Amino acid sequence: MREATARASSRLCERRGRVATRVLTARSRGSKRVRRTLGPQTLPFTLVAEKPDHAAAIEGVLNRAFGPGRFAKTSERVRERGAVLEPSLSRIAVSEAGSIVGVCRIWRVELGGLPLFFLGPLAVDPSAQNAGLGADLVNAAVQACRSAGGEGILVVGAASFFAPMGFAPVPEGRVTLPGPVDPARVLWLELRPGALSGVHGSVNAPRRG
Ligand SMILES: CC(C)(COP(=O)(O)OP(=O)(O)OC[C@H]1O[C@@H](n2cnc3c(N)ncnc32)[C@H](O)[C@@H]1OP(=O)(O)O)[C@@H](O)C(=O)NCCC(=O)NCCS
């Protein structure tokens, strides 16, 4: 469960607009979040939309976070099959020193004729994990998708991680992905009430034009 303070931090980030700053906090052994000092000072992070010149650093974060199994995932097959990256809705975490330490990408796909967003990969550099940054990145990307007037967001991931951000399991059989997947990890978030009721089918590339 995310803590109230962390939620407040995320909401504050959103209210500040497109460029949001957070301070790295870490979870103590219990449920309390405490400010973690890395060296002499705490490190603030800024959440920004993805830009072309982030590409190489994002690759580094993805490789460090996922390791060699990165390209074996079914989510990768979705992206290979014509999903369209939306850099303006994707969110990148940049440290005060200018290093990229996290990424949450958003893609346009289609499910049963309905345009949907597909979230992933989500990754935080191992040096910055367990401080709430992953949740902040997801919340910021969800907010961007909502502002863009989307219908819903699909993700393949752990329900325990994504549920606090509003994601719920997709009823079994409603979504067909291009590869093997544990049905319990297929989650979605409705951006408009009722938008996903009755929707079913394969995840495909979005219609052009
Ligand atoms: C998943 C990930 C992005 C989370 O980033 P983060 O900044 O550490 O996340 P937060 O600090 O917001 O949340 C940490 C919580 O997520 C949990 N968590 C981390 N990875 C998880 C996973 N794969 N499945 C379920 N829970 C996970 C942690 O145990 C921790 O739980 P707690 O809050 O109950 O202590 C990061 O661990 C990562 O990059 N992992 C490798 C890549 C990956 O698995 N991406 C997710 C693909 S959907």
The ligand as an ORCA input file, in Angstrom:
! r2SCAN-3c Opt
* xyz 0 1
  C       8.937     -2.284    -10.462
  C       9.780     -1.021    -10.233
  C       9.587     -0.083    -11.405
  C       9.281     -0.336     -8.977
  O      10.003      0.877     -8.840
  P      10.241      1.504     -7.396
  O      10.655      2.913     -7.554
  O      11.115      0.609     -6.618
  O       8.740      1.426     -6.844
  P       8.123      2.067     -5.559
  O       9.197      2.539     -4.649
  O       7.063      3.014     -5.978
  O       7.390      0.808     -4.907
  C       8.137     -0.173     -4.274
  C       7.222     -1.360     -4.001
  O       7.026     -2.090     -5.214
  C       7.284     -3.446     -4.956
  N       7.761     -4.059     -6.185
  C       8.903     -3.818     -6.861
  N       8.985     -4.614     -7.937
  C       7.875     -5.373     -7.934
  C       7.407     -6.400     -8.784
  N       8.079     -6.807     -9.875
  N       6.223     -6.966     -8.476
  C       5.514     -6.581     -7.395
  N       5.920     -5.608     -6.549
  C       7.086     -5.023     -6.816
  C       8.349     -3.418     -3.871
  O       8.397     -4.656     -3.207
  C       7.812     -2.327     -2.982
  O       6.766     -2.831     -2.204
  P       6.318     -2.136     -0.813
  O       5.895     -0.737     -1.183
  O       5.189     -2.986     -0.337
  O       7.529     -2.166      0.044
  C      11.276     -1.348    -10.058
  O      11.398     -2.270     -8.979
  C      11.916     -1.933    -11.290
  O      12.376     -1.199    -12.148
  N      11.935     -3.284    -11.373
  C      12.523     -3.965    -12.513
  C      11.681     -3.798    -13.761
  C      10.251     -4.276    -13.549
  O       9.988     -5.357    -13.017
  N       9.294     -3.431    -13.994
  C       7.875     -3.667    -13.813
  C       7.316     -4.260    -15.049
  S       5.547     -4.157    -15.023
*
